[in-house]
Amino acid sequence: MQAKDMTTDNGSTDNGSIVRQALAALIATGDVDTLASSLRDDFVHHRPDGTRTKAEWLADVRAALVPLAGMRVEIRHLLADGDHVVMHSLRRLPDAAPEIAVVDIWRLDDGLIAEAWEIIEPVAEATGHLTWWEPAREGGLG
C-alpha cells in the first residue's frame, strides 16, 4: 500500500485527523502495531459477514499486507461529525485487479477508534446492485 496515493478532497475535524493519520501510517509503513495503538482495547470491527475483535481484525490486516502490497487508496470523502467519521474510498491493486469502493464508518472514544463498520463493493458490480430487490436474473443477485 502506498501512502503517496492516499489523498483526501477536504479537511477534517480532530477525529477525522485521527482516522486519517492511523490509516496513512499503516499504508506508508505496513506497521500494524502503529494502527493498533490507535484502537481501543475493546475495539469491534463490523462487516456484513460478522464482527471481529481488535486482535482478530489486526490479524486480518496483517494477513492482507502482502497480497495488498502496492494497493492505491484514494480517499474520496472524509466526513467527521462528533464521535463518528465516515470515509468513502476507492482502492486498486497495481496489477489492474478490479477497483473496489469502500465505505468505512469509524466511532471514536477519547481519541481512540472504538468501532468500525465496513462495506466493500467491486465497482464493476455496482450497477447490478442498484435493483437488489428484483427477482434474480442470470448472473444477478438473489
N, C-alpha and C positions, 0 to 999 in steps of 0.2 A: 504494500500500500504506500502511496506516495503523498507526503504532506503538501508538496507544491501544487497538487491537483485539488486540494481541498479548498474550496472557495465559498464565500457567502455573499449575498447581494444586499445585506442590510446590517445595521448594528444590532446590538442586543443588550439586555439588562445584565446584571451580575450573574443571575442563574444561567442565562444564555451563554455567557462567557465561560462559566464553569464547565458546561457540557461541551462547548466548542474546544476548550483547551484540553479536556480529558481525551477527546477523540483525536484531536490533532497530535497529541503526544503519542498515542497508540499508533497512529498511521505513520508518523515520522520515524519512530524508533522501533516499533514492534514490541515494546516493553509493556507486557500485560500488567506487571506489578504497578506501573505508574497509573494505569487505568484503575486497578484495584484500590489504590489509595483514594480515589475519588468516589468510591461506593461505600454506603453504609454497610455494616456487618450483616444487617437483616435485609439487604437488597433482594428484590424479587424481579425477575425478568419474565414478562408475559408475551406469549405468542399464541396464535390460534390453535396450535397443537399442544399447548400446556404451559406450565410455569417452570422456572428454574431458579434455584438458589444462587447466591453470589458465587459459591465455589463451582457449581455446575456450569453457570454461564461463562465464568472465566476459563474453565476447561474447554468449553466450546470455542471461545475466542482464540485460545492458544492453538487448538487443533486446526483452526481455519487460517492461521497466519501463513503457512507455507502455500496451500492451494490458492490463497487470495493475494499472494505477493504481487505487487505491481498494480493492484486494483486502483482505479481512479475513483475518487469520491468527489462529486460536485454537489455542494450544499446549495439547493435552490431557494429554500426558505428556512429561516430560523426565527421562530416567534416565541417570546417569553412573556408569560402572564402569571404574576405571583410565583407560586412554587412549581409551576409547570412550564416546560419547554417543549415545543413541537418542532421537529426538524424533518423537512422533505428533502431527500437527496436522490441523485441518480448515480449509479455505480456501474463501472465497466471493468472487465478484465482486459489485459493487454492483448490477448490472443483473439480478439473480436468475438468473444463469447456474448451471449445475449445481454443487453443492457437491462438492469432492474431499477425499478422505482421503489424507494423505501420511505415509509413514514414511521418515525420514532417519536414517542411521547415519553418525556422524562419527568419524574416528580422528584423535587429536591427537598431536603430537610436539613436545616442547619449547615448549608454549604456542601452537603454530600448528596449524591444521587441515591434515592431510596427505592425507586421503582422505575421500570422501563417497559413500554409496550412497543411492539414492532410488527409492522405489516410489510411484506415484501411481495412485489408483483413483477413478473417479467414484462417489460414494456410491450413486446410483440403480442402479448396475450390480452392487453388491456381492453381492446375493442370487444373481444368475446365476453368479457366480464360485465359489460355495460347492461346486458339484459339477462343477468343471472337467474331471474325468476321464471324465465320462459322454459318450456319443456326442453329436454336435452336434444341436441341435434348431433349429427355425426361430427366428432371432433370437439364438441362443446362440453359445457359443464352439465352436471345432472346425473 
